[in-house]
């Protein structure tokens, strides 16, 4: 039997500020995770999630945002988190942003 991994979800919240407008994009990307994986494998999984989020953000900016709001926009990453950090129905939430790593 091969190694069994658990799929993680990486979320990135991005705010696009324009002249008189603001738009938000929540990107979700898959990240493979295997117990006892080498650091190289873990780095590759992180790079895959980051690359996927970057590509989705570029696509959204070029095709969705440009069509709906032709103004110039400045993107700012509000925060990132993984599916393991998200609150569940049984976990208490003290603040709306407690699980976000803001940067």
CNS distance restraints for C-alpha pairs under 8 A (distance, minus, plus):
assign (resid   3 and name CA) (resid  34 and name CA) 7.35 0.50 0.50
assign (resid   4 and name CA) (resid  34 and name CA) 6.71 0.50 0.50
assign (resid   5 and name CA) (resid  32 and name CA) 6.78 0.50 0.50
assign (resid   5 and name CA) (resid  33 and name CA) 5.36 0.50 0.50
assign (resid   5 and name CA) (resid  34 and name CA) 4.34 0.50 0.50
assign (resid   5 and name CA) (resid  35 and name CA) 6.87 0.50 0.50
assign (resid   6 and name CA) (resid  32 and name CA) 6.40 0.50 0.50
assign (resid   6 and name CA) (resid  33 and name CA) 5.30 0.50 0.50
assign (resid   6 and name CA) (resid  34 and name CA) 6.40 0.50 0.50
assign (resid   7 and name CA) (resid  30 and name CA) 6.65 0.50 0.50
assign (resid   7 and name CA) (resid  31 and name CA) 5.87 0.50 0.50
assign (resid   7 and name CA) (resid  32 and name CA) 4.81 0.50 0.50
assign (resid   7 and name CA) (resid  33 and name CA) 5.82 0.50 0.50
assign (resid   8 and name CA) (resid  30 and name CA) 5.91 0.50 0.50
assign (resid   8 and name CA) (resid  31 and name CA) 5.01 0.50 0.50
assign (resid   8 and name CA) (resid  32 and name CA) 6.13 0.50 0.50
assign (resid   8 and name CA) (resid  33 and name CA) 6.67 0.50 0.50
assign (resid   8 and name CA) (resid  82 and name CA) 6.62 0.50 0.50
assign (resid   8 and name CA) (resid  83 and name CA) 5.82 0.50 0.50
assign (resid   8 and name CA) (resid  84 and name CA) 7.19 0.50 0.50
assign (resid   9 and name CA) (resid  28 and name CA) 6.45 0.50 0.50
assign (resid   9 and name CA) (resid  29 and name CA) 5.67 0.50 0.50
assign (resid   9 and name CA) (resid  30 and name CA) 4.73 0.50 0.50
assign (resid   9 and name CA) (resid  31 and name CA) 5.87 0.50 0.50
assign (resid   9 and name CA) (resid  82 and name CA) 5.40 0.50 0.50
assign (resid   9 and name CA) (resid  83 and name CA) 4.91 0.50 0.50
assign (resid   9 and name CA) (resid  84 and name CA) 7.98 0.50 0.50
assign (resid  10 and name CA) (resid  28 and name CA) 5.65 0.50 0.50
assign (resid  10 and name CA) (resid  29 and name CA) 5.19 0.50 0.50
assign (resid  10 and name CA) (resid  30 and name CA) 6.20 0.50 0.50
assign (resid  10 and name CA) (resid  31 and name CA) 6.71 0.50 0.50
assign (resid  10 and name CA) (resid  49 and name CA) 6.83 0.50 0.50
assign (resid  10 and name CA) (resid  80 and name CA) 7.20 0.50 0.50
assign (resid  10 and name CA) (resid  81 and name CA) 5.86 0.50 0.50
assign (resid  10 and name CA) (resid  82 and name CA) 4.33 0.50 0.50
assign (resid  10 and name CA) (resid  83 and name CA) 6.32 0.50 0.50
assign (resid  11 and name CA) (resid  26 and name CA) 6.71 0.50 0.50
assign (resid  11 and name CA) (resid  27 and name CA) 5.52 0.50 0.50
assign (resid  11 and name CA) (resid  28 and name CA) 4.61 0.50 0.50
assign (resid  11 and name CA) (resid  29 and name CA) 6.55 0.50 0.50
assign (resid  11 and name CA) (resid  80 and name CA) 5.49 0.50 0.50
assign (resid  11 and name CA) (resid  81 and name CA) 5.32 0.50 0.50
assign (resid  11 and name CA) (resid  82 and name CA) 5.93 0.50 0.50
assign (resid  11 and name CA) (resid  83 and name CA) 7.62 0.50 0.50
assign (resid  12 and name CA) (resid  26 and name CA) 5.68 0.50 0.50
assign (resid  12 and name CA) (resid  27 and name CA) 5.14 0.50 0.50
assign (resid  12 and name CA) (resid  28 and name CA) 6.68 0.50 0.50
assign (resid  12 and name CA) (resid  53 and name CA) 7.42 0.50 0.50
assign (resid  12 and name CA) (resid  77 and name CA) 7.19 0.50 0.50
assign (resid  12 and name CA) (resid  78 and name CA) 7.65 0.50 0.50
assign (resid  12 and name CA) (resid  79 and name CA) 5.89 0.50 0.50
assign (resid  12 and name CA) (resid  80 and name CA) 4.40 0.50 0.50
assign (resid  12 and name CA) (resid  81 and name CA) 6.73 0.50 0.50
assign (resid  13 and name CA) (resid  24 and name CA) 7.05 0.50 0.50
assign (resid  13 and name CA) (resid  25 and name CA) 5.79 0.50 0.50
assign (resid  13 and name CA) (resid  26 and name CA) 4.55 0.50 0.50
assign (resid  13 and name CA) (resid  27 and name CA) 6.46 0.50 0.50
assign (resid  13 and name CA) (resid  77 and name CA) 6.02 0.50 0.50
assign (resid  13 and name CA) (resid  78 and name CA) 5.41 0.50 0.50
assign (resid  13 and name CA) (resid  79 and name CA) 5.42 0.50 0.50
assign (resid  13 and name CA) (resid  80 and name CA) 6.35 0.50 0.50
assign (resid  14 and name CA) (resid  24 and name CA) 5.64 0.50 0.50
assign (resid  14 and name CA) (resid  25 and name CA) 5.17 0.50 0.50
assign (resid  14 and name CA) (resid  26 and name CA) 6.42 0.50 0.50
assign (resid  14 and name CA) (resid  75 and name CA) 6.49 0.50 0.50
assign (resid  14 and name CA) (resid  76 and name CA) 5.56 0.50 0.50
assign (resid  14 and name CA) (resid  77 and name CA) 4.42 0.50 0.50
assign (resid  14 and name CA) (resid  78 and name CA) 5.42 0.50 0.50
assign (resid  14 and name CA) (resid  79 and name CA) 7.34 0.50 0.50
assign (resid  15 and name CA) (resid  22 and name CA) 6.84 0.50 0.50
assign (resid  15 and name CA) (resid  23 and name CA) 5.74 0.50 0.50
assign (resid  15 and name CA) (resid  24 and name CA) 4.54 0.50 0.50
assign (resid  15 and name CA) (resid  25 and name CA) 6.51 0.50 0.50
assign (resid  15 and name CA) (resid  75 and name CA) 5.63 0.50 0.50
assign (resid  15 and name CA) (resid  76 and name CA) 5.22 0.50 0.50
assign (resid  15 and name CA) (resid  77 and name CA) 6.38 0.50 0.50
assign (resid  15 and name CA) (resid  78 and name CA) 6.53 0.50 0.50
assign (resid  16 and name CA) (resid  22 and name CA) 5.52 0.50 0.50
assign (resid  16 and name CA) (resid  23 and name CA) 5.03 0.50 0.50
assign (resid  16 and name CA) (resid  24 and name CA) 6.16 0.50 0.50
assign (resid  16 and name CA) (resid  73 and name CA) 5.53 0.50 0.50
assign (resid  16 and name CA) (resid  74 and name CA) 5.31 0.50 0.50
assign (resid  16 and name CA) (resid  75 and name CA) 4.36 0.50 0.50
assign (resid  16 and name CA) (resid  76 and name CA) 6.35 0.50 0.50
assign (resid  17 and name CA) (resid  21 and name CA) 6.14 0.50 0.50
assign (resid  17 and name CA) (resid  22 and name CA) 4.54 0.50 0.50
assign (resid  17 and name CA) (resid  23 and name CA) 6.62 0.50 0.50
assign (resid  17 and name CA) (resid  73 and name CA) 5.12 0.50 0.50
assign (resid  17 and name CA) (resid  74 and name CA) 5.16 0.50 0.50
assign (resid  17 and name CA) (resid  75 and name CA) 6.50 0.50 0.50
assign (resid  17 and name CA) (resid  76 and name CA) 7.99 0.50 0.50
assign (resid  18 and name CA) (resid  22 and name CA) 5.91 0.50 0.50
assign (resid  18 and name CA) (resid  71 and name CA) 6.29 0.50 0.50
assign (resid  18 and name CA) (resid  72 and name CA) 5.73 0.50 0.50
assign (resid  18 and name CA) (resid  73 and name CA) 4.35 0.50 0.50
assign (resid  18 and name CA) (resid  74 and name CA) 6.48 0.50 0.50
assign (resid  19 and name CA) (resid  71 and name CA) 6.92 0.50 0.50
assign (resid  19 and name CA) (resid  72 and name CA) 7.33 0.50 0.50
assign (resid  19 and name CA) (resid  73 and name CA) 7.60 0.50 0.50
assign (resid  25 and name CA) (resid  57 and name CA) 7.91 0.50 0.50
assign (resid  27 and name CA) (resid  53 and name CA) 6.12 0.50 0.50
assign (resid  27 and name CA) (resid  56 and name CA) 7.12 0.50 0.50
assign (resid  27 and name CA) (resid  57 and name CA) 7.22 0.50 0.50
assign (resid  28 and name CA) (resid  53 and name CA) 6.89 0.50 0.50
assign (resid  29 and name CA) (resid  49 and name CA) 5.52 0.50 0.50
assign (resid  29 and name CA) (resid  50 and name CA) 7.87 0.50 0.50
assign (resid  29 and name CA) (resid  52 and name CA) 6.14 0.50 0.50
assign (resid  29 and name CA) (resid  53 and name CA) 5.90 0.50 0.50
assign (resid  30 and name CA) (resid  49 and name CA) 5.95 0.50 0.50
assign (resid  31 and name CA) (resid  45 and name CA) 5.76 0.50 0.50
assign (resid  31 and name CA) (resid  46 and name CA) 6.65 0.50 0.50
assign (resid  31 and name CA) (resid  48 and name CA) 6.90 0.50 0.50
assign (resid  31 and name CA) (resid  49 and name CA) 5.33 0.50 0.50
assign (resid  32 and name CA) (resid  45 and name CA) 5.85 0.50 0.50
assign (resid  33 and name CA) (resid  37 and name CA) 7.96 0.50 0.50
assign (resid  33 and name CA) (resid  42 and name CA) 7.30 0.50 0.50
assign (resid  33 and name CA) (resid  45 and name CA) 7.19 0.50 0.50
assign (resid  37 and name CA) (resid  41 and name CA) 6.09 0.50 0.50
assign (resid  37 and name CA) (resid  42 and name CA) 6.47 0.50 0.50
assign (resid  38 and name CA) (resid  42 and name CA) 6.30 0.50 0.50
assign (resid  39 and name CA) (resid  43 and name CA) 6.03 0.50 0.50
assign (resid  40 and name CA) (resid  44 and name CA) 6.17 0.50 0.50
assign (resid  41 and name CA) (resid  45 and name CA) 6.22 0.50 0.50
assign (resid  42 and name CA) (resid  46 and name CA) 6.27 0.50 0.50
assign (resid  43 and name CA) (resid  47 and name CA) 6.11 0.50 0.50
assign (resid  44 and name CA) (resid  48 and name CA) 6.14 0.50 0.50
assign (resid  45 and name CA) (resid  49 and name CA) 6.44 0.50 0.50
assign (resid  46 and name CA) (resid  50 and name CA) 6.20 0.50 0.50
assign (resid  47 and name CA) (resid  51 and name CA) 5.92 0.50 0.50
assign (resid  48 and name CA) (resid  52 and name CA) 6.09 0.50 0.50
assign (resid  49 and name CA) (resid  53 and name CA) 6.18 0.50 0.50
assign (resid  50 and name CA) (resid  54 and name CA) 6.11 0.50 0.50
assign (resid  51 and name CA) (resid  55 and name CA) 6.14 0.50 0.50
assign (resid  52 and name CA) (resid  56 and name CA) 6.18 0.50 0.50
assign (resid  53 and name CA) (resid  57 and name CA) 6.08 0.50 0.50
assign (resid  54 and name CA) (resid  58 and name CA) 6.21 0.50 0.50
assign (resid  55 and name CA) (resid  59 and name CA) 6.14 0.50 0.50
assign (resid  56 and name CA) (resid  60 and name CA) 6.09 0.50 0.50
assign (resid  57 and name CA) (resid  61 and name CA) 6.06 0.50 0.50
assign (resid  58 and name CA) (resid  62 and name CA) 6.04 0.50 0.50
assign (resid  59 and name CA) (resid  63 and name CA) 5.83 0.50 0.50
assign (resid  59 and name CA) (resid  64 and name CA) 7.51 0.50 0.50
assign (resid  60 and name CA) (resid  64 and name CA) 4.97 0.50 0.50
assign (resid  60 and name CA) (resid  65 and name CA) 6.18 0.50 0.50
assign (resid  61 and name CA) (resid  65 and name CA) 4.97 0.50 0.50
assign (resid  61 and name CA) (resid  66 and name CA) 6.26 0.50 0.50
assign (resid  62 and name CA) (resid  66 and name CA) 5.55 0.50 0.50
assign (resid  63 and name CA) (resid  67 and name CA) 6.27 0.50 0.50
assign (resid  64 and name CA) (resid  68 and name CA) 6.37 0.50 0.50
assign (resid  65 and name CA) (resid  69 and name CA) 5.63 0.50 0.50
assign (resid  65 and name CA) (resid  70 and name CA) 7.27 0.50 0.50
assign (resid  66 and name CA) (resid  70 and name CA) 4.90 0.50 0.50
assign (resid  66 and name CA) (resid  71 and name CA) 7.58 0.50 0.50
assign (resid  77 and name CA) (resid 102 and name CA) 7.86 0.50 0.50
assign (resid  77 and name CA) (resid 103 and name CA) 6.68 0.50 0.50
assign (resid  78 and name CA) (resid 102 and name CA) 5.68 0.50 0.50
assign (resid  78 and name CA) (resid 103 and name CA) 6.23 0.50 0.50
assign (resid  79 and name CA) (resid 100 and name CA) 5.55 0.50 0.50
assign (resid  79 and name CA) (resid 101 and name CA) 5.12 0.50 0.50
assign (resid  79 and name CA) (resid 102 and name CA) 4.11 0.50 0.50
assign (resid  79 and name CA) (resid 103 and name CA) 5.85 0.50 0.50
assign (resid  80 and name CA) (resid 100 and name CA) 5.68 0.50 0.50
assign (resid  80 and name CA) (resid 101 and name CA) 5.31 0.50 0.50
assign (resid  80 and name CA) (resid 102 and name CA) 6.68 0.50 0.50
assign (resid  81 and name CA) (resid  85 and name CA) 6.32 0.50 0.50
assign (resid  81 and name CA) (resid  86 and name CA) 7.40 0.50 0.50
assign (resid  81 and name CA) (resid  99 and name CA) 6.73 0.50 0.50
assign (resid  81 and name CA) (resid 100 and name CA) 5.39 0.50 0.50
assign (resid  81 and name CA) (resid 101 and name CA) 6.18 0.50 0.50
assign (resid  82 and name CA) (resid  86 and name CA) 6.79 0.50 0.50
assign (resid  85 and name CA) (resid  99 and name CA) 5.80 0.50 0.50
assign (resid  86 and name CA) (resid  99 and name CA) 6.17 0.50 0.50
assign (resid  87 and name CA) (resid  91 and name CA) 5.72 0.50 0.50
assign (resid  87 and name CA) (resid  92 and name CA) 7.26 0.50 0.50
assign (resid  87 and name CA) (resid  93 and name CA) 6.80 0.50 0.50
assign (resid  87 and name CA) (resid  99 and name CA) 7.61 0.50 0.50
assign (resid  88 and name CA) (resid  92 and name CA) 7.99 0.50 0.50
assign (resid  93 and name CA) (resid  98 and name CA) 7.48 0.50 0.50
assign (resid  94 and name CA) (resid  98 and name CA) 6.92 0.50 0.50
